[in-house]
């Protein structure tokens, strides 16, 4: 099959026309523009692969629709002379050449402030505002000094300088950054005036809408089940959904073998990426895995001593965790799931659930039996593919290991139960086997404690046991 286009993008920012979700930040910015609040101060802060550059491009595209706004986009990972670039863009929009003024400021004949003062005079005269959209904002001081401005000043002063520009002149700022600690330090010069937005996973309905739209643009037919599987298995993470979609369209088929090959390809990509992230974390905080384990258990901010607070702050500045409602949380849910797998001894090859086994069991449990909590994160632990945290009699939940059989083949009965029993005792959960027979997808549940009792529904099995 020859495809005319693969609309999935994972190697760079998503263009505005393919932008999805992020309604909160888009609506906030649109309201500000609609109310002519062009002096906006907005920071988009997230680790790599969370779409902050895509958001910045979308907001920049929105600003271009206002005739009294001059939007200036500066990507500091490719722009090596930001002052010159921004002044030249503004000058071209105002019909003015500021080259001579810039040269004087670079030679020290006038202060750099005078250049912005003259720009602001013209902005007032023409009733215009500038909104600077600066990606990787934390690099601004070194680049400004490298192009010959404010070279003897400390980095902090550069941010203070732009604070003065934004307070005194017709300049708004929308900035983003992936080095979380440094971007937070940068906007700290404004003493809390920046609105900080931290993009995370999509709502499920937006994940489904995005996937459907991109598959349609790619002229690639995908079943509803498969679209939902991608959203669920990728935990609604925009980059990872784009990655899965791209590889699937590139493979050109949706049969079981192709889906499994794509799953393994994405899984290997993520495992390599997260292993590197763990190594980076341990170089800065040797006990990083211990802290990650505590966070999985619900570490509260008030429960840490000074040494722990210092180490947790380092992990927070690196973009691994954040604080919310008095607790530490993982920024990336897929990283959280990976850490959970490491600490529980879960095999790496089961990091992402298979389309034809544990996913279908989870779907049946979520939609037909009311265990909707498992569909939030497809929670797993150790030998259990699905871990349901719900009080059931004397147990704290149910641990389910999923096995497949084909046309009555019962080889699954030869599995070792010792690992299941050990994990079940540790977690105080009821150990259950879910056998999904292919290709009919018929599910049979049984438990290690009463292997002769079986049912096609988990709720019926639990009722029989009680």
N, C-alpha and C positions, 0 to 999 in steps of 0.2 A: 504494500500500500504506500503510495507516494503522498506525503503530507505537504500542503502548501505553506504551512506555518506552524511553529511551536510557540504559542503565546505565553508560556511559562518563562519566568525570568528569575534566575538566582545569582547571576554573576555581577549584578549591579543594581542601582536604584530602579524601582518600578516607575515607568513614565506616568504622568498625571492621568492620561486617558484609561490606564489599566489599574488605577489606584482603587483600593477597596477598604471599607471599614474606617476606623479611626474617626468615627462621627463626632466624638466628644471634642477633639482638638480642632477638627475642621469647622464644626459649628461655632465653637468659641472664637476662632479666628475670623470667621465670616461675620459674626455679630460685631466684633471690634471694627472691622472694615466698614460695615453698614452704619455704625454709629460714628464714623470718622475718628476713631481712636487709633490714629496712626502712630502714636508714641508707645506702642505696645512693646512689652519686654517678655519674651517667651523663650524658654529653653526646653529642647527635646533631648532627653538624656536616656541612653540605653547602651548595653554592651553591643558588640558586633552582631549583625544578622537579625536585628529587630526592626528594621525598616525606618530608622530615623531619617536617613537621607531621602527616602521615598516620601516621607511626610513633609520634609523641608521643600522638596520639589513641588509637591501638591500645593502647599501654602504660597509658594512663590508664584505658581501658575494662577492662583486665585487673585493675588495682589495685582497681577498684570491687567486684570479686568477693570481697574479703577484709574480713571484719567488723571486724578490728582495725586497719584502715588507713583514714585519712581522706585521700582523694586530692583535691588542689586544682589545678585547671587554670587557668592564667593566660596568655592570649595578649596579649603586651605591645604588639602593633600595634593593639589595640582597648581594652585595659584601661589607664586613665590614672591609677589609684590602687591600685597592686599591694599595698601593705601593708594598706590598709583592706579590699581585696577578700579577701585570703587570711585575715585575722583574722576577718572576718565569716563566711566559709564555715566555718572551723574552729569558731567560736563556735556557729553554728547546729547543727553536728554534735555538739557537746559539751553543748548546752543551756545556754549561758552567753552573756551579753551583755558584750562587751569595749569597747563604745562609749566609756564614761567613761575607761577606761584609755588608749585611743587618743587621745582629746581632750587628756588631760594630757600625753602624750608629744609631741603636735603643738605644744602651748603651751610645752614645755620644762619643765613641772613635774616630770616624771619622765623617766628615760632610756627610749628605745625598747626597750632590752634588757629592762627590767622587764616590758613587755607579753609578750614571748616567754617570760620566766621564769614568769609566771603561767599562760600557755597550757601550758607544759611540765608545770607542777605538776598541772594537770587531766588532761593526757595520761597521766601516770604513774598518777594515781588511777584512771582509767578503763581503763588498760592499752591505750592506743591509740597509734598512730604517725601522723604526717603525712608524706605524700610530695607535694612541690611539683612540678608539671609546668609548666615555664615556657618558652613559645615566644618566640623572639627575645630571649633572655636578656641580650644585650649592651645592651639599652635600659633595664635595671633601674635603674642609678644615676640617670639623668636623671629618670625617673618618680618614684622614691622621693623625691628632693629637691623635685620639683615639687609633691608632695602635702604637703610641709611637714616631712618627717623627714630628719634628718642633713644639713640644707641647706648647712651650712658645710664639710662634709667633701669631700675629693676623691673622684672616681669609684672609684678603687681601694679606698678604705676601705669603700665600700658592699659590694663583693664580699668584703672581709675580714670585714665584719660578718656576712654570711650564712655565711661559712666558720665563724665562731664558733658561729652558731646550729646548723649541721649537725653540728659536733663536740661541742657541749655538750648539746644537747637532742634530743628524739625527732623529728627532721626528716631526711628523705631528699630528694634533689634529682635530678630528671630534666629536663635543659634541652636546648634546641635553638637553632640560629641559622644564618642564611644569610650573614651578613657574616663570612666565615671568620676573617679576622685579628682582628676585635674579639671574637668568641666565644672564640677561643683565648686571647686576653689575659685575658678574664674568668675562665675556668676555671683560669688559671695561678696564681690566688691560692691554690688548693688544693694547689699544689706536686706535681702528678702523681697525685693521688689519684683524679681523675675517670677513669672508663673512657670512652674516646672511640670512638664508632662513626661511620664514614663510609659512608653508603649509596651504592651504585653501581648498575650494571645488574643485572637479574635473571639467574639461571641460565636457560638456554633452556627447560627443561621447565616452569619456573614461568611464563615468558612465555606459552607455549602454553596452560597451564592457565587463566591469568587471562583471556586473550583468549576462549577457548572459553566460559568461565563468563559473561563479560559479554555476549557475543553471544547466549548462551542466555537470559539474563535479559531481553535486549532483544527476544527472540522474532525473531531475525534469523539466517537460515541462511547460513553461510559455509563454503566448502570448506576442507579440510585444507591445501591448497596456499596459499590466501589467508591463512589464519591464520599459517602459517609464514613467508610473505612479509613480513607486517607485523612479526613478531618480528625477522626477519633484517635487513630494511631499516631498522628503527628501532634496531638494535643492542641490543635488549633493554632500552632505556631506558623506565622505567615511564610517565613523563609523555608521551613521544612516542607510545608505543603507545596510551595513552588518547586522545590527540589524533587519531590516525589512525582508531581505532575509532569515536570520536564522529562524525567527519565522514562516515565510511562509512555508519553507521546512519542518520545524518541525511539522507544522499543517497537511502537507501531501495532500493539495488540493488547488485548485484555484477558487472554486465557489464563488459567490458573498458574501455569509454568512461568509466564511472563511476569505476572504480578509478584510471584515469589522471587524471581530474579531481581526485580526492581526493589522489593522490600530489602533484600540482602545488600543491594548496592547502596541504598540510602542508609541502612543500618551500619555498614562498614564505614561510610563517610562520617556518620555521627559519632561512632565509637572512636575513630581516630581523632576527631576534633575534640571530644570531651576528655580523652586521655591526655591530650596536650594541655587542656585547660586545668586538669587536676595537677599535672606536673608544675605548671606555672603557679598555681595556688600554693603548693607545698614548698616551692622555693621561697616564697614570701612568708608563709605561715606554715611551718613544719607540721603542726597538728591540725591542718585544714580538714582532713577527713573526720577527725574527732568532733570538730565544730559542726560539720555538715550532718553528722549523725545526731547531734543534739538538736539541730534545727528540725530534722525530720521528726523528732519526738516532741516538738512544740516548744522550743526555747524562748522564754520570755525575756524581754530587754532588761527588766528589773532584777533578773536572777543571775546576772553576770558580775564578776568582780573586775577590778581594774585591769589586770593582765588579759583576761578574756575580752574585755571591752576593746582594748587596744588591738588585739588580733582580729576580732570581728569587724572592727572599723576598717582594717586593711582589706579584708575580704569584701566589705561593702564598697570600698573605693575602687576595687578591681572589677566590680560589676557582677559578682556572684550572688550576693544577697542584698536585701533591703529590709527596712523596718516598717511594719504596718500593724496598727491596732495593738501595740505593745508586744509584738512578736517579731522574730526574725523569719523571713521567708526567702525562698529561692527566686531569683529573678526569672530564670528560664525553667519552665516546668519539665522540659525534656532533659535538662541537666539534673533536675531533682529526681526524675525517674531513673536516670542512669546511676546516680549515687545510691538510690534505694536498691538497685540491682546489685551493685558492688557489695554493699553492706549486708545484704541478705544472702549473698552467694548465688544469685540467680545467673544461669548460663548466659553468656553474652549473646548467643545466637537467638535468644528469646527476648532480647531488649525491645524490639518492635513486634507486636502480635501478628501472627499469620492471618491472612485474609480468610482462609477456609476453616479455621479451627477455633482458636480462642475468641476471635472477633465475633463469629456467629453465635457462640455460646453467650458472650457478653450482651450481644444485641437481643437475644431471646430473653435473657434475664432482665434486661433494662426495660424493654418495651412490652413484653407479654407477661412478666411476673412482677413488675413494679420495683425491681432493684435498680432504680435510676442512678444511685450514687456511684455505681461502678462505671458508668459511662462518662463520668466527669473526667476521670484520668486513667481508666482501665488499670486500676491499681493492682500491682503484683508484688510478690515477696518470695524470695528463695525458690522452692520447687512449685509454688502456687502461681499459676498463670493469672488467676483472678482472686483477689482478696476482698471479701465483703465485710466491712466493719459495721456490723449490726448485731446487737445483743440477741442471742438465740438460746434460750434456756440457760444452761450453765456456761455457755460459750460466749466469747467476745465477738464472734463472727464465723464466717465460713471461708475456708481456703480451698480453692478449686484447681485441680490440675486437669488440663484438657488433653485428650488423646484422640487420634483419628483412627478409624478402621475403614476398610474397603470391602463392601459386599459381604459382610458377615465375618470377615477376618478378625479374630479375637486376640491377636498377638499382644495387644496392650495389657492383657492380664499378667504378662510375665514381668512387668516393671517391679523394681524394688520399692517397697513401701517404707523402708526405714527412714529415708530422708523426709518423707511426708509426715510420718509420725513425730519425728524430732521437731520439725518446724511447727507442727500443729500444737505440740505440747508447749513449746516456747511462747507461741502467740496466744495460746488458749483458744484455738479455733477448731471447728469441726472439719476434718479432712475429707474432701469429696472428690471423686473422679467423675469427669464429664466426658463421655464417649460420644463423639460425633461421627456417625456413619456416612461415608461418602458413596455415591454422589447425592443421596437423598437428603443429607444434612439432618438426619434424625438424631436427637440427643437423648442419651440415657445417663441418668445420674445414679451413682451408688456411693456408699461411704465405707471407709476402711473399718469402722467400728461394727457395722452390720452389713457385710458384703452381699448377703442374700436379698436385702431390701433394695429395690430399684424403682425408678420412676422416670417418666419423660419430662417431669417438671420438678424443679428444685423445691418449690413450696410444698408439693405433695410429698416429696421425700422427707422433708423436715417434719411435716405433720405425722407421717408414719413413724418416725423415730421418737416423737413425743407422745 
